[in-house]
Amino acid sequence: MSVGQSGLVVHLNDFLDNNAVLLKRLEYAFGVDGTNFWQNFFLCEQRHSEDKLIYLFTQSQLKYMYKWYNNKKETSEEDVKKNLNLSRQIFFNAPEGEKKRSQYGYYKKRFSYIRYEGYTLSIPDTFRFSSSKTDSENNKKTIFDFFDENFIKSLKDISIQESDHVSVLIEVKKQIANKIFSPRDKKWLRYLGNKISNDHSIIEYCNEIDPRSLS
């Protein structure tokens, strides 16, 4: 989808690589001292400025990120901790500037994850990375926060097998369209990782469309 054509972009890290791609993203975002960590980690606003964004994770990816991030805060000097806290406050609490409320809400970006209830895949409506009163436009629903240890503990480590990836992505698309926002573009998924076998038409690889590759 070209810049300027409003639609939906769903960003997903490689879920077959044992968090190797995710680790590269975290290390790149941290740099040398954690300055602008979250701004560097969530880069898609700069590259898809006209589109709605869903950052999609697996449960194991969220648990890995939480452990990595907290380890950095616990083992770093005070100036690094201040940088990480400042980045969190600025990035997650800044208003999007959208005046008109839509089905998608005031906020341009959303965070969700692939959840399994037994063998049944589901996509929760949303969760937050730092919820606040101004960010809770639907206060009748429970809003999960990434920084809440209880939320992280509730997640399960479930691996997605390569043989299942096409059916998983099709189900993900269906649930996102029903619950959050319907993709218009044929290739709505931006996948950061190596090509997977039995490639599917809904996947577009970030490494191919963006020269700023992490690989």
QUIBEL-V580218 format. One record per helix or strand of 2 or more residues. SS is the DSSP state (~ for helix, > for strand). FROM is the first residue (numbers start at 1). LEN is the number of residues. Records with the same first field share a line. If there is no record, write none. Layout:
SS->FROM-LEN  FROM-LEN
This chain:
>->8-6  52-7  109-9  120-4  127-2  189-4  203-3
~->20-11  37-5  44-4  59-17  78-16  133-3  149-5  162-18  206-4
